């Protein structure tokens, strides 16, 4: 019995569906491996602003004042 164009199209689409399902399975397995190898919260690099203690800010301010005083005393521009 000869196949019609519609039957041929159906078979091709069924093959395409199987290839797509295989690709989805592959991508899911890759994605699962990626998340399994992701660093834990303790191993991640922190982002955002770093906190500076009051003593640290005071040391920075004192050093800046000293540099400016030295600059003004020498009269450099």
PDB file as gemmi writes it, atoms N, CA and C in Angstrom:
CRYST1    1.000    1.000    1.000  90.00  90.00  90.00 P 1                      
ATOM      1  N   UNK A   1       0.843  -1.179   0.000  1.00  0.00           N  
ATOM      2  CA  UNK A   1       0.000   0.000   0.000  1.00  0.00           C  
ATOM      3  C   UNK A   1       0.890   1.245   0.000  1.00  0.00           C  
ATOM      4  N   UNK A   2       0.730   2.116  -0.954  1.00  0.00           N  
ATOM      5  CA  UNK A   2       1.567   3.313  -1.015  1.00  0.00           C  
ATOM      6  C   UNK A   2       1.219   4.281   0.121  1.00  0.00           C  
ATOM      7  N   UNK A   3       2.263   4.928   0.616  1.00  0.00           N  
ATOM      8  CA  UNK A   3       2.024   5.891   1.687  1.00  0.00           C  
ATOM      9  C   UNK A   3       1.692   7.254   1.090  1.00  0.00           C  
ATOM     10  N   UNK A   4       0.828   7.940   1.793  1.00  0.00           N  
ATOM     11  CA  UNK A   4       0.457   9.275   1.336  1.00  0.00           C  
ATOM     12  C   UNK A   4       1.424  10.290   1.924  1.00  0.00           C  
ATOM     13  N   UNK A   5       1.347  11.484   1.417  1.00  0.00           N  
ATOM     14  CA  UNK A   5       2.201  12.563   1.927  1.00  0.00           C  
ATOM     15  C   UNK A   5       1.934  12.844   3.392  1.00  0.00           C  
ATOM     16  N   UNK A   6       0.689  12.677   3.793  1.00  0.00           N  
ATOM     17  CA  UNK A   6       0.325  12.930   5.192  1.00  0.00           C  
ATOM     18  C   UNK A   6       0.969  11.879   6.097  1.00  0.00           C  
ATOM     19  N   UNK A   7       0.918  10.611   5.695  1.00  0.00           N  
ATOM     20  CA  UNK A   7       1.518   9.549   6.505  1.00  0.00           C  
ATOM     21  C   UNK A   7       3.027   9.737   6.629  1.00  0.00           C  
ATOM     22  N   UNK A   8       3.649  10.152   5.538  1.00  0.00           N  
ATOM     23  CA  UNK A   8       5.087  10.411   5.563  1.00  0.00           C  
ATOM     24  C   UNK A   8       5.400  11.565   6.511  1.00  0.00           C  
ATOM     25  N   UNK A   9       4.613  12.615   6.456  1.00  0.00           N  
ATOM     26  CA  UNK A   9       4.812  13.766   7.340  1.00  0.00           C  
ATOM     27  C   UNK A   9       4.651  13.358   8.799  1.00  0.00           C  
ATOM     28  N   UNK A  10       3.656  12.499   9.072  1.00  0.00           N  
ATOM     29  CA  UNK A  10       3.431  12.029  10.449  1.00  0.00           C  
ATOM     30  C   UNK A  10       4.646  11.249  10.942  1.00  0.00           C  
ATOM     31  N   UNK A  11       5.192  10.366  10.128  1.00  0.00           N  
ATOM     32  CA  UNK A  11       6.362   9.579  10.532  1.00  0.00           C  
ATOM     33  C   UNK A  11       7.565  10.492  10.796  1.00  0.00           C  
ATOM     34  N   UNK A  12       7.764  11.475   9.937  1.00  0.00           N  
ATOM     35  CA  UNK A  12       8.882  12.404  10.131  1.00  0.00           C  
ATOM     36  C   UNK A  12       8.708  13.201  11.425  1.00  0.00           C  
ATOM     37  N   UNK A  13       7.486  13.636  11.670  1.00  0.00           N  
ATOM     38  CA  UNK A  13       7.241  14.382  12.910  1.00  0.00           C  
ATOM     39  C   UNK A  13       7.447  13.512  14.134  1.00  0.00           C  
ATOM     40  N   UNK A  14       7.068  12.263  14.073  1.00  0.00           N  
ATOM     41  CA  UNK A  14       7.289  11.344  15.195  1.00  0.00           C  
ATOM     42  C   UNK A  14       8.779  11.150  15.451  1.00  0.00           C  
ATOM     43  N   UNK A  15       9.583  11.056  14.378  1.00  0.00           N  
ATOM     44  CA  UNK A  15      11.036  10.949  14.543  1.00  0.00           C  
ATOM     45  C   UNK A  15      11.596  12.229  15.171  1.00  0.00           C  
ATOM     46  N   UNK A  16      11.070  13.383  14.721  1.00  0.00           N  
ATOM     47  CA  UNK A  16      11.505  14.662  15.289  1.00  0.00           C  
ATOM     48  C   UNK A  16      11.173  14.748  16.771  1.00  0.00           C  
ATOM     49  N   UNK A  17       9.998  14.258  17.153  1.00  0.00           N  
ATOM     50  CA  UNK A  17       9.596  14.278  18.559  1.00  0.00           C  
ATOM     51  C   UNK A  17      10.575  13.450  19.384  1.00  0.00           C  
ATOM     52  N   UNK A  18      10.961  12.285  18.873  1.00  0.00           N  
ATOM     53  CA  UNK A  18      11.902  11.437  19.607  1.00  0.00           C  
ATOM     54  C   UNK A  18      13.259  12.120  19.745  1.00  0.00           C  
ATOM     55  N   UNK A  19      13.739  12.775  18.680  1.00  0.00           N  
ATOM     56  CA  UNK A  19      15.018  13.498  18.760  1.00  0.00           C  
ATOM     57  C   UNK A  19      14.933  14.642  19.769  1.00  0.00           C  
ATOM     58  N   UNK A  20      13.822  15.341  19.779  1.00  0.00           N  
ATOM     59  CA  UNK A  20      13.643  16.438  20.737  1.00  0.00           C  
ATOM     60  C   UNK A  20      13.626  15.898  22.163  1.00  0.00           C  
ATOM     61  N   UNK A  21      12.932  14.780  22.386  1.00  0.00           N  
ATOM     62  CA  UNK A  21      12.896  14.175  23.722  1.00  0.00           C  
ATOM     63  C   UNK A  21      14.294  13.742  24.167  1.00  0.00           C  
ATOM     64  N   UNK A  22      15.096  13.209  23.255  1.00  0.00           N  
ATOM     65  CA  UNK A  22      16.469  12.842  23.600  1.00  0.00           C  
ATOM     66  C   UNK A  22      17.284  14.076  23.970  1.00  0.00           C  
ATOM     67  N   UNK A  23      17.113  15.159  23.204  1.00  0.00           N  
ATOM     68  CA  UNK A  23      17.843  16.394  23.496  1.00  0.00           C  
ATOM     69  C   UNK A  23      17.442  16.949  24.865  1.00  0.00           C  
ATOM     70  N   UNK A  24      16.162  16.872  25.187  1.00  0.00           N  
ATOM     71  CA  UNK A  24      15.682  17.351  26.487  1.00  0.00           C  
ATOM     72  C   UNK A  24      16.300  16.516  27.607  1.00  0.00           C  
ATOM     73  N   UNK A  25      16.327  15.200  27.457  1.00  0.00           N  
ATOM     74  CA  UNK A  25      16.930  14.342  28.476  1.00  0.00           C  
ATOM     75  C   UNK A  25      18.406  14.669  28.668  1.00  0.00           C  
ATOM     76  N   UNK A  26      19.112  14.886  27.562  1.00  0.00           N  
ATOM     77  CA  UNK A  26      20.524  15.225  27.642  1.00  0.00           C  
ATOM     78  C   UNK A  26      20.731  16.549  28.369  1.00  0.00           C  
ATOM     79  N   UNK A  27      19.960  17.557  28.016  1.00  0.00           N  
ATOM     80  CA  UNK A  27      20.094  18.864  28.659  1.00  0.00           C  
ATOM     81  C   UNK A  27      19.748  18.800  30.143  1.00  0.00           C  
ATOM     82  N   UNK A  28      18.756  18.012  30.491  1.00  0.00           N  
ATOM     83  CA  UNK A  28      18.405  17.866  31.906  1.00  0.00           C  
ATOM     84  C   UNK A  28      19.539  17.208  32.682  1.00  0.00           C  
ATOM     85  N   UNK A  29      20.186  16.215  32.083  1.00  0.00           N  
ATOM     86  CA  UNK A  29      21.292  15.551  32.792  1.00  0.00           C  
ATOM     87  C   UNK A  29      22.484  16.497  32.942  1.00  0.00           C  
ATOM     88  N   UNK A  30      22.763  17.297  31.915  1.00  0.00           N  
ATOM     89  CA  UNK A  30      23.853  18.274  32.005  1.00  0.00           C  
ATOM     90  C   UNK A  30      23.530  19.306  33.073  1.00  0.00           C  
ATOM     91  N   UNK A  31      22.285  19.762  33.108  1.00  0.00           N  
ATOM     92  CA  UNK A  31      21.870  20.754  34.095  1.00  0.00           C  
ATOM     93  C   UNK A  31      21.973  20.189  35.508  1.00  0.00           C  
ATOM     94  N   UNK A  32      21.604  18.942  35.685  1.00  0.00           N  
ATOM     95  CA  UNK A  32      21.684  18.314  37.012  1.00  0.00           C  
ATOM     96  C   UNK A  32      23.139  18.200  37.455  1.00  0.00           C  
ATOM     97  N   UNK A  33      24.036  17.875  36.540  1.00  0.00           N  
ATOM     98  CA  UNK A  33      25.456  17.775  36.879  1.00  0.00           C  
ATOM     99  C   UNK A  33      26.020  19.139  37.236  1.00  0.00           C  
ATOM    100  N   UNK A  34      25.573  20.157  36.532  1.00  0.00           N  
ATOM    101  CA  UNK A  34      26.059  21.512  36.789  1.00  0.00           C  
ATOM    102  C   UNK A  34      25.710  21.935  38.204  1.00  0.00           C  
ATOM    103  N   UNK A  35      24.472  21.678  38.626  1.00  0.00           N  
ATOM    104  CA  UNK A  35      24.058  22.092  39.954  1.00  0.00           C  
ATOM    105  C   UNK A  35      24.660  21.201  41.025  1.00  0.00           C  
ATOM    106  N   UNK A  36      24.979  19.973  40.696  1.00  0.00           N  
ATOM    107  CA  UNK A  36      25.606  19.098  41.673  1.00  0.00           C  
ATOM    108  C   UNK A  36      27.028  19.561  41.964  1.00  0.00           C  
ATOM    109  N   UNK A  37      27.684  20.168  40.971  1.00  0.00           N  
ATOM    110  CA  UNK A  37      29.063  20.611  41.138  1.00  0.00           C  
ATOM    111  C   UNK A  37      29.150  22.065  41.591  1.00  0.00           C  
ATOM    112  N   UNK A  38      28.010  22.732  41.773  1.00  0.00           N  
ATOM    113  CA  UNK A  38      28.025  24.134  42.181  1.00  0.00           C  
ATOM    114  C   UNK A  38      28.591  24.251  43.591  1.00  0.00           C  
ATOM    115  N   UNK A  39      29.332  25.315  43.862  1.00  0.00           N  
ATOM    116  CA  UNK A  39      29.906  25.473  45.193  1.00  0.00           C  
ATOM    117  C   UNK A  39      28.821  25.680  46.244  1.00  0.00           C  
ATOM    118  N   UNK A  40      29.134  25.254  47.440  1.00  0.00           N  
ATOM    119  CA  UNK A  40      28.176  25.448  48.522  1.00  0.00           C  
ATOM    120  C   UNK A  40      28.201  26.904  48.953  1.00  0.00           C  
ATOM    121  N   UNK A  41      27.279  27.270  49.798  1.00  0.00           N  
ATOM    122  CA  UNK A  41      27.203  28.655  50.238  1.00  0.00           C  
ATOM    123  C   UNK A  41      28.498  29.080  50.927  1.00  0.00           C  
ATOM    124  N   UNK A  42      29.110  28.176  51.663  1.00  0.00           N  
ATOM    125  CA  UNK A  42      30.351  28.497  52.364  1.00  0.00           C  
ATOM    126  C   UNK A  42      31.495  28.724  51.391  1.00  0.00           C  
ATOM    127  N   UNK A  43      31.456  28.083  50.213  1.00  0.00           N  
ATOM    128  CA  UNK A  43      32.542  28.200  49.263  1.00  0.00           C  
ATOM    129  C   UNK A  43      32.376  29.317  48.251  1.00  0.00           C  
ATOM    130  N   UNK A  44      31.228  29.971  48.259  1.00  0.00           N  
ATOM    131  CA  UNK A  44      30.987  31.027  47.276  1.00  0.00           C  
ATOM    132  C   UNK A  44      31.679  32.318  47.660  1.00  0.00           C  
ATOM    133  N   UNK A  45      32.030  33.084  46.652  1.00  0.00           N  
ATOM    134  CA  UNK A  45      32.630  34.384  46.872  1.00  0.00           C  
ATOM    135  C   UNK A  45      31.533  35.353  47.289  1.00  0.00           C  
ATOM    136  N   UNK A  46      31.807  36.126  48.299  1.00  0.00           N  
ATOM    137  CA  UNK A  46      30.829  37.096  48.766  1.00  0.00           C  
ATOM    138  C   UNK A  46      30.789  38.265  47.795  1.00  0.00           C  
ATOM    139  N   UNK A  47      29.637  38.853  47.673  1.00  0.00           N  
ATOM    140  CA  UNK A  47      29.519  40.021  46.818  1.00  0.00           C  
ATOM    141  C   UNK A  47      28.914  41.154  47.637  1.00  0.00           C  
ATOM    142  N   UNK A  48      29.017  42.333  47.127  1.00  0.00           N  
ATOM    143  CA  UNK A  48      28.462  43.474  47.824  1.00  0.00           C  
ATOM    144  C   UNK A  48      29.551  44.258  48.542  1.00  0.00           C  
ATOM    145  N   UNK A  49      29.127  45.181  49.351  1.00  0.00           N  
ATOM    146  CA  UNK A  49      30.074  46.040  50.053  1.00  0.00           C  
ATOM    147  C   UNK A  49      30.692  45.322  51.238  1.00  0.00           C  
ATOM    148  N   UNK A  50      31.975  45.608  51.452  1.00  0.00           N  
ATOM    149  CA  UNK A  50      32.647  45.053  52.616  1.00  0.00           C  
ATOM    150  C   UNK A  50      32.447  46.001  53.781  1.00  0.00           C  
ATOM    151  N   UNK A  51      32.410  45.463  54.965  1.00  0.00           N  
ATOM    152  CA  UNK A  51      32.217  46.276  56.158  1.00  0.00           C  
ATOM    153  C   UNK A  51      33.573  46.653  56.720  1.00  0.00           C  
ATOM    154  N   UNK A  52      33.651  47.877  57.196  1.00  0.00           N  
ATOM    155  CA  UNK A  52      34.884  48.389  57.761  1.00  0.00           C  
ATOM    156  C   UNK A  52      34.600  48.799  59.191  1.00  0.00           C  
ATOM    157  N   UNK A  53      35.455  48.392  60.087  1.00  0.00           N  
ATOM    158  CA  UNK A  53      35.238  48.719  61.498  1.00  0.00           C  
ATOM    159  C   UNK A  53      35.492  50.209  61.727  1.00  0.00           C  
ATOM    160  N   UNK A  54      35.020  50.683  62.860  1.00  0.00           N  
ATOM    161  CA  UNK A  54      35.225  52.095  63.219  1.00  0.00           C  
ATOM    162  C   UNK A  54      36.715  52.382  63.355  1.00  0.00           C  
ATOM    163  N   UNK A  55      37.469  51.446  63.916  1.00  0.00           N  
ATOM    164  CA  UNK A  55      38.914  51.639  64.067  1.00  0.00           C  
ATOM    165  C   UNK A  55      39.590  51.715  62.699  1.00  0.00           C  
ATOM    166  N   UNK A  56      39.142  50.883  61.765  1.00  0.00           N  
ATOM    167  CA  UNK A  56      39.713  50.913  60.421  1.00  0.00           C  
ATOM    168  C   UNK A  56      39.423  52.227  59.710  1.00  0.00           C  
ATOM    169  N   UNK A  57      38.192  52.712  59.853  1.00  0.00           N  
ATOM    170  CA  UNK A  57      37.847  54.016  59.260  1.00  0.00           C  
ATOM    171  C   UNK A  57      38.684  55.131  59.875  1.00  0.00           C  
ATOM    172  N   UNK A  58      38.907  55.058  61.177  1.00  0.00           N  
ATOM    173  CA  UNK A  58      39.687  56.076  61.876  1.00  0.00           C  
ATOM    174  C   UNK A  58      41.131  56.064  61.381  1.00  0.00           C  
ATOM    175  N   UNK A  59      41.726  54.865  61.191  1.00  0.00           N  
ATOM    176  CA  UNK A  59      43.100  54.781  60.684  1.00  0.00           C  
ATOM    177  C   UNK A  59      43.204  55.387  59.287  1.00  0.00           C  
ATOM    178  N   UNK A  60      42.210  55.099  58.442  1.00  0.00           N  
ATOM    179  CA  UNK A  60      42.221  55.643  57.074  1.00  0.00           C  
ATOM    180  C   UNK A  60      42.095  57.153  57.114  1.00  0.00           C  
ATOM    181  N   UNK A  61      41.183  57.669  57.943  1.00  0.00           N  
ATOM    182  CA  UNK A  61      40.987  59.121  58.053  1.00  0.00           C  
ATOM    183  C   UNK A  61      42.252  59.795  58.585  1.00  0.00           C  
ATOM    184  N   UNK A  62      42.878  59.208  59.600  1.00  0.00           N  
ATOM    185  CA  UNK A  62      44.111  59.791  60.154  1.00  0.00           C  
ATOM    186  C   UNK A  62      45.225  59.811  59.120  1.00  0.00           C  
ATOM    187  N   UNK A  63      45.351  58.747  58.347  1.00  0.00           N  
ATOM    188  CA  UNK A  63      46.391  58.690  57.314  1.00  0.00           C  
ATOM    189  C   UNK A  63      46.129  59.736  56.234  1.00  0.00           C  
ATOM    190  N   UNK A  64      44.857  59.925  55.865  1.00  0.00           N  
ATOM    191  CA  UNK A  64      44.522  60.929  54.849  1.00  0.00           C  
ATOM    192  C   UNK A  64      44.831  62.330  55.367  1.00  0.00           C  
ATOM    193  N   UNK A  65      44.498  62.580  56.626  1.00  0.00           N  
ATOM    194  CA  UNK A  65      44.789  63.902  57.212  1.00  0.00           C  
ATOM    195  C   UNK A  65      46.291  64.153  57.237  1.00  0.00           C  
ATOM    196  N   UNK A  66      47.061  63.112  57.552  1.00  0.00           N  
ATOM    197  CA  UNK A  66      48.515  63.246  57.586  1.00  0.00           C  
ATOM    198  C   UNK A  66      49.059  63.554  56.192  1.00  0.00           C  
ATOM    199  N   UNK A  67      48.535  62.847  55.174  1.00  0.00           N  
ATOM    200  CA  UNK A  67      48.990  63.114  53.802  1.00  0.00           C  
ATOM    201  C   UNK A  67      48.664  64.540  53.377  1.00  0.00           C  
ATOM    202  N   UNK A  68      47.436  65.013  53.677  1.00  0.00           N  
ATOM    203  CA  UNK A  68      47.050  66.371  53.302  1.00  0.00           C  
ATOM    204  C   UNK A  68      47.876  67.416  54.058  1.00  0.00           C  
ATOM    205  N   UNK A  69      48.157  67.165  55.327  1.00  0.00           N  
ATOM    206  CA  UNK A  69      48.977  68.102  56.098  1.00  0.00           C  
ATOM    207  C   UNK A  69      50.373  68.183  55.498  1.00  0.00           C  
ATOM    208  N   UNK A  70      50.924  67.042  55.118  1.00  0.00           N  
ATOM    209  CA  UNK A  70      52.243  67.010  54.490  1.00  0.00           C  
ATOM    210  C   UNK A  70      52.212  67.738  53.153  1.00  0.00           C  
ATOM    211  N   UNK A  71      51.143  67.554  52.385  1.00  0.00           N  
ATOM    212  CA  UNK A  71      51.011  68.202  51.090  1.00  0.00           C  
ATOM    213  C   UNK A  71      50.955  69.721  51.248  1.00  0.00           C  
ATOM    214  N   UNK A  72      50.157  70.181  52.208  1.00  0.00           N  
ATOM    215  CA  UNK A  72      50.034  71.630  52.441  1.00  0.00           C  
ATOM    216  C   UNK A  72      51.324  72.228  52.974  1.00  0.00           C  
ATOM    217  N   UNK A  73      52.042  71.472  53.802  1.00  0.00           N  
ATOM    218  CA  UNK A  73      53.288  71.971  54.389  1.00  0.00           C  
ATOM    219  C   UNK A  73      54.367  72.136  53.338  1.00  0.00           C  
ATOM    220  N   UNK A  74      54.392  71.270  52.350  1.00  0.00           N  
ATOM    221  CA  UNK A  74      55.432  71.357  51.330  1.00  0.00           C  
ATOM    222  C   UNK A  74      55.061  72.335  50.231  1.00  0.00           C  
ATOM    223  N   UNK A  75      53.788  72.703  50.149  1.00  0.00           N  
ATOM    224  CA  UNK A  75      53.338  73.697  49.171  1.00  0.00           C  
ATOM    225  C   UNK A  75      53.291  73.183  47.760  1.00  0.00           C  
ATOM    226  N   UNK A  76      53.186  71.868  47.557  1.00  0.00           N  
ATOM    227  CA  UNK A  76      53.107  71.300  46.200  1.00  0.00           C  
ATOM    228  C   UNK A  76      51.700  71.431  45.667  1.00  0.00           C  
ATOM    229  N   UNK A  77      51.630  71.662  44.375  1.00  0.00           N  
ATOM    230  CA  UNK A  77      50.312  71.735  43.712  1.00  0.00           C  
ATOM    231  C   UNK A  77      50.214  70.730  42.626  1.00  0.00           C  
TER     232      UNK A  77                                                      
END                                                                             
